[in-house]
């Protein structure tokens, strides 16, 4: 959840920087937002991959749940 919050904070900073003409704040917000989004998507992809591995070893129910949770995290 904290990645989503950081992504939102970054978007707010970027918008505020754009509104006030503060290029530094705008750039900082863009970096913060992009970084948080990348972390969220990576975490989701890793969780999804872990679910696929569990499915491969026969832990079907757990693996399917992890894959679905990973997809949900990646899509936001």
N, C-alpha and C positions, 0 to 999 in steps of 0.2 A: 504494500500500500504506500510505503514511503516514496517509491519511485514515481508513482502517479502524482503524489503531492509535489515532488520536486519538478516533475514535468509541468504541472500547472503553475508553480511559482516562476519557472523559467518563461513560460508564455506570458505571464503577467509582466515580468521585467522587460521582456522584449517589446510588448505593447506599450508600456510606459515610456521606455526609451525612444520608441518610434514617435510617440505622441509629443514628447518634450524635446525631441531632436538630440537626445543624448545617445550618441553612437556607441559609447563604451557600455552603457547599461543595456542597450539593445543587443549588442554582441554577447554580453555576459548572459543575458536571458536565453538567447538562442543556443548557446553552448550548454547551459544547464538543462534546458528542455530536451535537446538532442541526446545528451548524455544519459539522462534518466530514461528516455524512451528506449535507447539501445540496451541499457541494463535490464529493463523490463522484458524486452523481446528476447534477449539472450537467456534470461532466467526461464522464460516460458518454453523456449526451444530445448533447453537442457532437461527440463522436467518432462517434456513430451518424449524426448529421446530415451530418458530413463524408463518411461512407461512402456516404450516399445521393447526395451531390453527385458523388462519384467515379463511382458507377454511372451517373449521368446523362450524364457525359462519356465513357462507354464504357470505363472502367477497371473492368470488372465484377468481376474477382477481388479486386482491392484494395478496392473499395467494399464488397463483401459482407463481407469480413473485418473492415473497420472497423465496419460496422454491427453485426456479431455481437459484437465486442469491446466496443462501446459499450453494447449491451444487457446484456452480462454485468456490466459495471461498475455500471450503474444498479441492477440487481436485487440485487447484493451477493452 
